[in-house]
């Protein structure tokens, strides 16, 4: 089965959140067959930071929905936005 990479922007619930710990919780929550390829912290505005994640997942029906749901369910996550998806 083909794979796709999805770039996902994750906003924390709290400006003072430990984004390293949040990344670890997100990585543990990913469904089977899905892996975190890279993560970086990005400045948004006025001291607010987000996590930008590159996630590798199977190219299957439903696309990124199960990944978005898994990340949204992680404590400390306020908002999840898929920025783009590309076949690898």
N, C-alpha and C positions, 0 to 999 in steps of 0.2 A: 504494500500500500504506500502511496506517495505521502510525503511529509510536507507540512507547511510551517513557516515561522510567523508568529504573531507578535507584533510589538504592542505592548499593553502599558498604559499609563495608570498608575495606582496612586490615589490621593489618600493620605492618612486622615484619621478622625481628628488628630490633635497635632498642632504645629510643633509641639515638643516631643513628638513620638520618636522612638529609636528606630530609624528606618532599617538598620542592619538586622535588628530583631524581627521587624515586620517582614523583611525579605525571607528570613529563615522560616517563619510561620507560613508564609505563602508557599514556599518551596515544599514544605511538608504536606500542604493541603492539596497539591496538584493531583489530578486523577492518574491512574495507572496508564503508562504509555506516553505521558506528557512530561517534558523536562524543561527546567530553567536553563537557558544557554548563557545569558548574561543579565546583569542588573547594574544600574547606575542611578545615582541621585541627581535630580535636576532641580535647579532653582525655578520657581514659578513666579512669585512676586512677593515683595514685602516680608521676606524671611520664610515664606511658605515653600516647602520642598515636596517633590513627588518622586516616586520610584518609576523608572522606565525599565520594563522587563522584556527580554526577547525569549519567547517560549516556543519550543519545538513540539508539534503535535501531529497526529495522523490527519490526513486530508479525508474527512468523513462527513457524512450527513450531520447537520447540526452545527458544523463549523466550530466556532470558538465558544459556543454557548455554555458547555459544561465547564470550561476553564474559567469563564467569567463568573459563573455561579459559585465555583469553588473558591475563587479569590474573594468574591463579595462576602462570603461567609466567614472569612478570617476576622477575628476580633482586631479592631484597630483600623480596618479598611473603611473609608468613607465612600469612595467612588472608584469605579473601574471603567476605563475607556480603551477600546481596541483602536489603535491608530492606523494600523495597516496589517495586511496578511499577504504573504507571498509564498508560492510554492518553492520548495528547495530541491 
